[in-house]
Amino acid sequence: MATAVSFASKSEILSLLRSLLRTARTFSDYNIREYAKRRTIDGFCENRQLSDPSSIASAFSNGKSQLEVAKRQAIVYSLYAPKSKSVMEIKRK
């Protein structure tokens, strides 16, 4: 029974990671998109070694709230997206 509970929470955590990375891809600005992606990966790497259930729950709820903030910010940034692409996004011939 304990493995089923830990498996469900692990899948929820991985789902949160995928959702944060998916939301990061929606930013139109290259710098913000890369920052959101890097911040997500760094945050999950920092919390990888957590073993206390209360600290895991706290980190998970913090991640969910960050996901909601990122979704709102993606909408705001899409309204005021720059007209030109970043130098990093221009393809060379």
ABEGO torsion letter per residue (X at the ends): XAAAAAAAAAAAAAAAAAAAAAAAAABABAAAAAAAAAAAAAAAAAAAABABAAAAAAAAAAAAAAAAAAAAAAAAAAAABBABBBAAABBBX
